[in-house]
Amino acid sequence: MKYDLEERCAKFGEEAIKFTKTIKYNQITGPLINQFVRSATSVGANYMEANQASSKKDFINKIRICQKESNESKHWARMISVAEEDKKEECRKLWKEAHELTLIFAKISKNCKEK
C-alpha cells in the first residue's frame, strides 16, 4: 500500500473541520475552534508547499512549519476537550493524529539535515 502523506494531511484538516462543526459556538469555544481549524488545515497547505520547494533549505523550512502547526493542533484539541468535555474522545483521536504527524515531520526534517 502506498503511503500518501499529502492525503493524510488533507484528511486531518478535513476531520478537524468536520469535528469543529459539531461544537456549539460560544464565547469560549469560538476562539478555540478558530485556532484549531487554522493550525490543522495549515499542516496540509504547508506540506503541499514543501513538495514544491525551490531548494532543500526551503523544503526543510516548510516541513518545520508543518511540524509546528501539527504540534499546535495538539494544544487546541486539548483545550477544546476541556471546554467541551463530551467531545473528549473525538479530541483524543485528533490529538493522536496531530502527534503522529508531528513525529513524522520531525523525522523528515532530521533526515534532511543529516544528508
C-alpha positions in Angstrom: 0.0 0.0 0.0 1.3 3.4 -1.0 1.8 5.8 1.9 0.5 9.3 0.9 1.4 11.9 3.4 -0.2 14.7 1.4 -3.6 12.8 1.6 -3.1 12.1 5.3 -2.5 15.8 6.0 -5.6 16.8 3.9 -7.7 14.2 5.8 -6.5 15.6 9.1 -7.6 19.1 8.1 -11.0 17.8 6.9 -11.6 15.9 10.1 -10.8 18.9 12.1 -13.3 21.0 10.1 -16.0 18.3 10.4 -15.3 17.9 14.2 -15.5 21.6 14.9 -18.8 21.9 13.1 -20.3 19.7 15.9 -19.2 22.1 18.6 -21.6 24.7 19.9 -20.0 28.1 19.1 -19.9 30.4 22.1 -17.5 32.9 23.8 -15.2 30.2 25.0 -15.3 27.7 22.1 -15.2 30.3 19.3 -11.5 31.2 19.6 -10.5 27.6 20.3 -12.4 26.4 17.2 -10.8 29.2 15.0 -7.3 28.4 16.2 -7.7 24.7 15.8 -9.1 24.9 12.3 -6.3 27.3 11.3 -3.5 25.1 12.6 -5.0 21.8 11.5 -5.6 23.0 7.9 -2.3 24.7 7.7 -0.5 21.4 8.1 -1.6 20.2 4.6 -1.2 23.6 3.0 2.4 23.8 4.1 3.2 20.2 3.2 1.9 21.0 -0.4 4.2 24.0 -0.4 7.1 21.8 0.8 6.6 19.5 -2.1 7.0 22.5 -4.4 10.0 23.9 -2.6 12.6 25.8 -4.6 15.5 24.4 -2.6 16.4 21.9 0.1 16.5 24.8 2.6 13.1 25.9 1.6 11.8 22.3 1.9 13.2 21.9 5.4 11.7 25.2 6.4 8.2 24.2 5.2 8.5 20.8 6.8 9.4 22.5 10.1 6.3 24.7 9.7 4.2 21.5 9.2 5.7 20.2 12.4 4.9 23.3 14.4 1.3 23.5 13.0 0.6 19.9 13.8 2.1 20.3 17.3 0.0 23.4 17.8 -3.1 21.5 16.8 -2.5 19.1 19.7 -2.7 22.1 22.1 -6.0 23.3 20.6 -7.5 19.8 20.6 -6.6 19.6 24.3 -8.2 23.0 25.1 -11.4 22.0 23.2 -11.6 18.8 25.3 -11.6 20.9 28.4 -14.2 23.4 27.1 -16.4 20.6 25.7 -16.0 17.6 28.0 -18.4 15.5 26.0 -16.0 15.8 23.0 -13.0 14.3 24.8 -12.9 11.1 22.8 -13.0 12.9 19.4 -10.4 15.3 20.7 -8.2 12.4 21.8 -8.3 10.9 18.3 -7.5 14.2 16.6 -4.7 14.8 19.2 -3.2 11.4 18.4 -3.2 12.1 14.6 -1.6 15.5 15.2 1.0 13.9 17.4 1.8 11.3 14.8 2.1 14.0 12.1 4.4 16.0 14.4 6.7 13.0 14.8 6.7 12.3 11.0 7.6 15.9 10.2 10.3 15.9 12.9 11.8 12.7 11.3 11.7 14.1 7.8 13.4 17.3 9.0 16.1 15.4 10.9 16.7 13.1 7.9 17.1 16.1 5.5 19.6 17.8 7.8 21.7 14.6 8.2 22.3 14.2 4.4 
